[in-house]
């Protein structure tokens, strides 16, 4: 991938990269030349992905333990990356959970708090840890993985929908704060994508989401990774504060 969307020499952190969309993004950025910190609470999975990237000749990668809900763990992980790389050019906030499928009156406070801690506060922790470094260098690309549920709301997924709407709003606000610092902040709103996170949902929920996609199919992690690649690149130089749909036409606003 020489030339357009070239990332040679850049350092990227991809959270939740042990599987699914995060893994696809990590592989895509590595193929474009970036050295990738494959960050995940599942260190064994992250290690597998990093080893696969390196062994296949796709690029360079290292596994990093990261629990996005724990601000001290996030800080240590970022410090670890800076120690071996000296810089962070790209942050992809992908880590997230769907939560239990149930109507509001069956949800518990513990379930609500957990999904907020991972899906929304996790993005806050990671950005707060990385943005000062990016500002000091005068360059950075942040890509937050939201969801079409954050725009439209999915029934029996109030927590997930609320947190992903929060990620979109957070993205727009942060983008304006760092617009003159050489940092572009954008988000992606996928529709239903065939990843292991679907195992947390019922067949009825998956059918509900798929039936609303004009293409009548689920997306692939690689299709989301293609959008993330542009938003993570130097070519994304006058695009910030945006939410890019990757939804097969489900939402057009």
C-alpha positions as CSV (number, residue, x, y, z in Angstrom):
1,X,0.0,0.0,0.0
2,X,2.7,2.5,-1.0
3,X,1.8,6.1,-1.5
4,X,-1.8,6.8,-0.8
5,X,-2.7,6.0,2.8
6,X,0.9,5.2,3.6
7,X,1.6,4.7,7.3
8,X,5.3,3.7,7.3
9,X,7.1,4.8,10.5
10,X,3.9,5.5,12.4
11,X,2.9,4.0,15.7
12,X,-0.7,2.9,16.3
13,X,-2.6,1.7,19.3
14,X,-5.8,-0.4,18.5
15,X,-7.9,-1.3,21.5
16,X,-10.0,-4.4,21.6
17,X,-7.7,-5.8,18.9
18,X,-7.7,-9.5,19.9
19,X,-10.6,-10.3,17.6
20,X,-13.2,-9.0,15.2
21,X,-13.1,-5.4,14.0
22,X,-10.1,-4.5,16.1
23,X,-8.1,-7.4,14.7
24,X,-9.0,-6.4,11.2
25,X,-8.0,-2.8,11.8
26,X,-4.7,-3.8,13.4
27,X,-3.8,-6.0,10.4
28,X,-4.8,-3.3,7.9
29,X,-2.7,-0.6,9.6
30,X,0.2,-3.0,9.8
31,X,0.0,-3.8,6.1
32,X,0.1,0.0,5.4
33,X,3.4,0.3,7.3
34,X,2.4,1.2,10.9
35,X,3.9,-0.6,13.9
36,X,0.8,-1.6,15.9
37,X,0.2,-2.1,19.6
38,X,-2.4,-4.8,19.6
39,X,-4.1,-3.8,22.9
40,X,-6.7,-6.0,24.7
41,X,-7.8,-7.2,28.1
42,X,-7.4,-10.7,26.5
43,X,-3.6,-10.7,26.4
44,X,-3.4,-14.2,24.9
45,X,-5.6,-13.2,22.0
46,X,-3.7,-9.9,21.5
47,X,-0.4,-11.9,21.5
48,X,-1.8,-14.3,18.8
49,X,-2.8,-11.4,16.6
50,X,0.5,-9.6,17.0
51,X,2.4,-12.8,16.3
52,X,0.3,-13.5,13.2
53,X,0.9,-10.0,11.8
54,X,4.7,-10.4,12.3
55,X,4.9,-14.0,11.1
56,X,2.9,-13.4,8.0
57,X,5.1,-10.5,7.0
58,X,2.2,-8.1,7.1
59,X,4.1,-5.7,9.3
60,X,5.2,-5.2,12.9
61,X,3.1,-5.6,16.0
62,X,3.3,-6.0,19.7
63,X,0.7,-7.2,22.2
64,X,-0.2,-4.9,25.1
65,X,-2.5,-5.7,28.0
66,X,-5.2,-3.0,28.3
67,X,-8.3,-2.8,30.3
68,X,-9.9,0.4,29.0
69,X,-12.2,0.7,32.0
70,X,-9.2,1.1,34.4
71,X,-7.6,4.5,34.0
72,X,-4.3,3.3,35.7
73,X,-4.0,0.3,33.4
74,X,-4.6,2.6,30.4
75,X,-1.9,5.0,31.6
76,X,0.6,2.2,32.1
77,X,-0.2,0.7,28.7
78,X,0.3,4.1,27.0
79,X,3.6,4.6,28.9
80,X,4.7,1.1,27.7
81,X,4.0,1.9,24.1
82,X,5.8,5.3,24.4
83,X,8.8,3.5,26.0
84,X,9.4,1.2,23.1
85,X,8.2,3.5,20.3
86,X,8.8,7.1,21.5
87,X,5.6,8.2,19.8
88,X,2.0,7.5,19.2
89,X,0.5,8.7,15.9
90,X,-2.8,6.8,15.8
91,X,-5.3,5.7,18.4
92,X,-8.2,3.5,17.5
93,X,-10.7,3.1,20.3
94,X,-12.5,-0.1,19.3
95,X,-12.9,-2.0,22.6
96,X,-16.5,-2.5,23.5
97,X,-19.2,-4.9,24.6
98,X,-22.8,-5.4,23.5
99,X,-24.2,-6.1,26.9
100,X,-27.0,-8.5,27.7
101,X,-30.0,-8.3,25.4
102,X,-33.0,-7.4,27.6
103,X,-35.6,-4.6,27.9
104,X,-34.8,-1.8,30.3
105,X,-36.9,-3.1,33.2
106,X,-34.8,-6.3,33.2
107,X,-31.5,-4.6,33.2
108,X,-29.5,-4.2,36.4
109,X,-27.5,-1.2,37.6
110,X,-24.3,-3.4,37.4
111,X,-24.9,-4.2,33.7
112,X,-25.5,-0.5,33.0
113,X,-22.4,0.6,34.8
114,X,-20.2,-2.0,33.1
115,X,-21.2,-1.1,29.6
116,X,-20.7,2.6,30.3
117,X,-17.3,1.9,31.9
118,X,-16.1,0.0,28.8
119,X,-17.8,1.5,25.8
120,X,-17.8,5.2,26.8
121,X,-15.5,5.9,29.8
122,X,-12.9,3.6,28.1
123,X,-12.8,6.0,25.2
124,X,-12.4,8.9,27.6
125,X,-9.5,7.2,29.4
126,X,-7.6,6.3,26.3
127,X,-8.0,9.7,24.7
128,X,-7.0,11.5,27.9
129,X,-3.9,9.4,28.1
130,X,-2.8,9.9,24.5
131,X,-4.0,13.4,23.5
132,X,-1.4,15.3,25.5
133,X,1.4,13.5,23.7
134,X,-0.2,14.1,20.3
135,X,-0.7,17.8,21.1
136,X,3.0,18.2,22.1
137,X,4.0,16.7,18.8
138,X,1.4,18.6,16.8
139,X,0.0,15.5,15.1
140,X,-2.4,12.7,15.7
141,X,-5.3,10.6,14.4
142,X,-8.0,9.3,16.6
143,X,-10.7,6.9,15.3
144,X,-13.5,5.9,17.7
145,X,-15.7,2.9,16.8
146,X,-19.3,3.9,17.5
147,X,-22.3,2.1,16.0
148,X,-25.4,2.7,14.0
149,X,-27.3,1.9,17.2
150,X,-25.9,5.2,18.5
151,X,-27.9,7.1,15.9
152,X,-31.0,5.0,15.7
153,X,-31.2,3.1,19.0
154,X,-31.8,-0.7,19.0
155,X,-34.5,-2.1,21.3
156,X,-33.3,-4.3,24.1
157,X,-29.9,-2.6,23.8
158,X,-30.4,0.7,25.7
159,X,-27.0,0.6,27.3
160,X,-25.2,-0.1,24.1
161,X,-27.2,2.4,22.1
162,X,-26.7,5.1,24.7
163,X,-22.9,4.6,25.0
164,X,-22.4,4.6,21.2
165,X,-24.4,7.8,20.9
166,X,-22.1,9.1,23.6
167,X,-19.0,8.1,21.6
168,X,-20.3,10.1,18.6
169,X,-20.9,13.2,20.7
170,X,-17.6,12.8,22.5
171,X,-15.9,12.5,19.1
172,X,-17.4,15.8,17.8
173,X,-16.6,17.7,20.9
174,X,-13.0,16.5,21.2
175,X,-12.4,17.1,17.5
176,X,-13.2,20.8,18.0
177,X,-10.9,21.0,21.0
178,X,-7.9,19.8,19.1
179,X,-8.7,21.1,15.7
180,X,-5.7,23.5,15.7
181,X,-3.3,21.0,17.1
182,X,-2.8,18.8,14.0
183,X,-5.1,16.1,15.4
184,X,-8.1,14.8,13.6
185,X,-10.8,12.9,15.6
186,X,-13.4,10.9,13.8
187,X,-15.8,8.0,14.4
188,X,-17.2,5.1,12.5
189,X,-20.8,3.8,12.9
190,X,-21.0,0.2,11.6
191,X,-24.2,-1.6,11.3
192,X,-24.3,-5.3,12.3
193,X,-20.9,-6.8,11.5
194,X,-20.2,-10.5,11.6
195,X,-17.9,-10.7,14.6
196,X,-17.8,-12.7,17.9
197,X,-19.7,-9.8,19.6
198,X,-22.8,-11.1,17.9
199,X,-22.7,-14.1,20.2
200,X,-23.8,-11.8,23.0
201,X,-27.1,-11.2,21.0
202,X,-30.1,-13.3,20.3
203,X,-30.9,-14.4,16.7
204,X,-34.0,-12.2,16.8
205,X,-31.8,-9.1,17.5
206,X,-29.4,-10.0,14.7
207,X,-32.3,-10.4,12.3
208,X,-33.8,-7.1,13.4
209,X,-30.6,-5.3,12.6
210,X,-29.9,-7.1,9.3
211,X,-33.4,-6.6,7.9
212,X,-32.9,-2.8,8.2
213,X,-29.8,-2.9,6.0
214,X,-30.7,-2.2,2.4
215,X,-27.9,-4.4,1.2
216,X,-29.5,-7.2,3.3
217,X,-26.3,-8.6,4.7
218,X,-24.0,-8.1,7.6
219,X,-20.8,-6.1,7.1
220,X,-17.3,-7.6,7.5
221,X,-14.6,-6.4,9.8
222,X,-12.4,-5.8,6.8
223,X,-14.9,-3.3,5.4
224,X,-14.8,-1.3,8.7
225,X,-11.0,-1.5,8.7
226,X,-10.9,0.1,5.2
227,X,-12.7,3.2,6.5
228,X,-10.6,3.3,9.7
229,X,-7.5,3.2,7.5
230,X,-8.3,6.4,5.8
231,X,-9.3,8.2,9.0
232,X,-6.0,7.0,10.6
233,X,-3.8,8.3,7.8
234,X,-2.1,11.6,7.0
235,X,-4.4,11.8,4.0
236,X,-7.3,12.5,6.4
237,X,-6.1,16.1,6.9
238,X,-9.3,18.2,6.5
239,X,-11.8,15.7,7.9
240,X,-12.5,15.9,11.6
241,X,-15.5,15.6,14.0
242,X,-17.3,13.3,11.6
243,X,-19.2,10.0,12.0
244,X,-18.7,7.8,9.0
245,X,-21.4,5.2,8.5
246,X,-20.4,1.7,7.4
247,X,-23.9,0.4,7.4
248,X,-24.8,-1.0,3.9
249,X,-27.2,2.0,3.6
250,X,-29.1,1.6,6.8
251,X,-28.6,5.3,7.9
252,X,-27.9,8.1,5.5
253,X,-27.5,11.1,7.9
